[in-house]
Amino acid sequence: MPNPRLASRYAKSIFDLALEKNSLEETLKDMQLLSNICHQNPDFENMLRSPIIKGDKKLHILDAILAGHINNITKGFLQLLVGKSRESYLPEIAQAFITLYKETKKIKTVRLTTAAPITDAVKNAILAKVTGGLEGYSIDLTATVDPSLIGGFVLEMDDKLFDSSVRRDLKEIRSQFSDNSYMGSLN
């Protein structure tokens, strides 16, 4: 069960500690690694959430997977989470840390989904348009390909969505035809 309040509190505490110890960038990489592991491996996330697997066993598994890949701050933080039986919230905490880092460093995440792969020149043109209204911010652009868009693109930033895809246009046309009251009166 997600608990954003708990996740943000823990994320803020490790963020402050990493900032104090001048290892914010290293801790960010650790949190990104943990987030990726959780999202790419459902079994790992299930292990974290399992009430059957004891805390010391979970710590042993975490050490085996992450040995040599994380700094001491993150390692101590994971021990704290397991000690307080909060390890099941690790995916949310890692994501909350990344979000907090981006807010602090004024980084906006932009997701660009296109129907076909695009060139760097097109990416840069879109990036230039997006950055025009965001003075003082840097942009973290993630580009993906989704052939179901048929054509065009979808741009997501914060809570805004700009859908300029052929798929959306076709849905809109279909909706207009199905809601056409004039056509209904002819039948």
C-alpha positions in Angstrom: 0.0 0.0 0.0 1.6 3.3 -1.1 2.3 5.8 1.6 3.6 9.0 -0.1 3.8 10.9 3.2 6.1 8.2 4.7 8.1 8.0 1.5 8.7 11.7 1.4 9.8 11.8 5.0 12.4 9.1 4.6 13.5 10.6 1.3 14.0 14.0 2.9 16.0 12.5 5.7 18.4 10.6 3.4 18.6 13.7 1.1 19.6 15.9 4.0 22.2 13.4 5.2 23.6 13.0 1.8 23.7 16.8 1.3 25.5 17.2 4.7 28.1 14.5 3.8 28.7 15.9 0.3 27.6 12.7 -1.4 24.3 13.8 -2.9 25.2 12.8 -6.5 26.4 9.3 -5.3 23.2 8.8 -3.3 21.1 9.9 -6.3 22.8 7.2 -8.4 22.1 4.7 -5.7 18.4 5.7 -5.5 18.1 5.5 -9.3 19.7 2.0 -9.2 17.2 0.9 -6.5 14.3 2.4 -8.4 15.3 0.6 -11.6 15.8 -2.7 -9.8 12.3 -2.4 -8.2 10.6 -1.5 -11.5 12.4 -4.0 -13.6 12.1 -7.0 -11.2 8.7 -7.6 -9.6 10.2 -10.5 -7.7 12.6 -8.1 -5.9 9.7 -5.9 -5.0 7.7 -8.8 -3.8 10.6 -9.9 -1.6 10.7 -6.5 0.0 7.0 -6.6 0.7 6.9 -10.2 1.9 6.0 -10.6 5.6 7.3 -14.2 5.5 10.9 -13.3 4.7 12.6 -12.0 7.9 14.5 -8.7 8.0 18.0 -10.3 8.4 17.3 -12.4 5.3 16.2 -9.3 3.3 19.4 -7.5 4.4 21.5 -10.4 3.3 19.7 -10.4 -0.1 20.1 -6.6 -0.4 23.8 -6.9 0.4 24.3 -9.7 -2.1 22.6 -7.7 -4.9 24.1 -4.3 -4.1 27.6 -5.0 -2.7 30.1 -2.6 -4.2 27.4 -0.7 -6.0 26.1 1.7 -3.3 27.7 4.1 -0.9 27.8 3.8 2.9 25.0 6.3 3.4 22.6 4.3 1.2 23.8 1.0 2.8 23.1 2.4 6.3 19.8 3.8 5.2 18.7 0.4 3.9 19.7 -1.2 7.2 17.6 1.5 9.0 14.6 0.7 6.7 14.8 -3.0 7.3 15.3 -2.5 11.1 12.1 -0.4 11.2 10.3 -2.8 8.9 9.8 -0.1 6.3 11.7 -1.9 3.4 8.4 -2.4 1.6 8.3 1.3 0.9 11.7 1.4 -0.7 10.4 1.9 -4.3 8.3 4.9 -3.2 11.2 6.3 -1.1 13.7 6.0 -4.0 11.2 7.7 -6.3 10.5 10.5 -3.8 14.3 11.0 -3.4 14.7 11.4 -7.1 11.8 13.9 -7.3 13.2 15.9 -4.3 16.6 16.0 -6.0 15.1 17.2 -9.3 13.1 19.9 -7.5 16.1 21.1 -5.6 18.3 21.2 -8.7 15.5 22.7 -10.8 15.3 19.9 -13.3 12.1 19.2 -15.2 11.4 15.7 -16.5 9.9 15.7 -20.0 8.7 12.5 -21.7 8.5 12.5 -25.4 6.7 9.6 -27.1 6.7 9.4 -30.9 5.3 6.9 -33.4 8.8 6.4 -35.0 12.3 7.1 -33.9 13.3 10.8 -34.3 16.6 12.5 -35.0 18.6 14.4 -32.5 17.8 17.6 -34.5 14.1 17.1 -33.9 14.7 16.3 -30.2 16.7 19.5 -29.9 14.0 21.5 -31.6 11.4 20.2 -29.3 13.7 20.7 -26.3 14.2 24.3 -27.4 10.5 24.9 -27.5 9.9 23.4 -24.1 12.8 25.2 -22.5 11.6 28.6 -23.8 9.1 29.0 -21.0 11.3 27.5 -18.2 14.1 29.9 -17.5 16.4 28.7 -14.8 15.4 25.0 -15.3 17.3 22.3 -17.1 15.4 19.6 -18.9 15.7 15.8 -18.5 14.3 14.5 -21.8 13.2 10.9 -22.1 12.3 9.8 -25.6 10.4 6.6 -26.3 8.8 5.1 -29.4 5.2 3.8 -29.4 4.0 2.7 -32.9 0.4 2.7 -31.7 0.4 6.5 -31.9 0.4 6.0 -35.7 2.0 9.4 -36.2 2.8 12.6 -34.3 3.9 12.7 -30.7 2.9 13.0 -27.1 4.7 15.3 -24.7 4.4 15.0 -20.9 5.8 17.4 -18.4 4.7 17.7 -14.7 1.0 17.2 -14.8 0.6 18.5 -18.4 0.0 16.4 -21.4 0.2 17.6 -25.0 -1.1 14.9 -27.3 -0.6 15.6 -31.0 -0.8 12.0 -32.2 -2.8 10.6 -35.1 -4.3 8.1 -32.7 -5.9 10.9 -30.6 -7.2 12.5 -33.8 -8.8 9.3 -35.0 -10.4 8.8 -31.5 -11.8 12.3 -31.7 -13.2 11.8 -35.2 -14.8 8.5 -34.1 -16.3 10.2 -31.1 -17.7 13.0 -33.3 -19.3 10.4 -35.6 -20.8 8.4 -32.8 -22.2 11.6 -31.1 -23.6 13.0 -34.4 -27.3 13.7 -33.6 -28.1 14.6 -37.2 -27.0 11.2 -38.4 -29.1 9.6 -35.6 -32.3 11.4 -36.8 -32.0 10.0 -40.3 -32.3 6.4 -39.1 
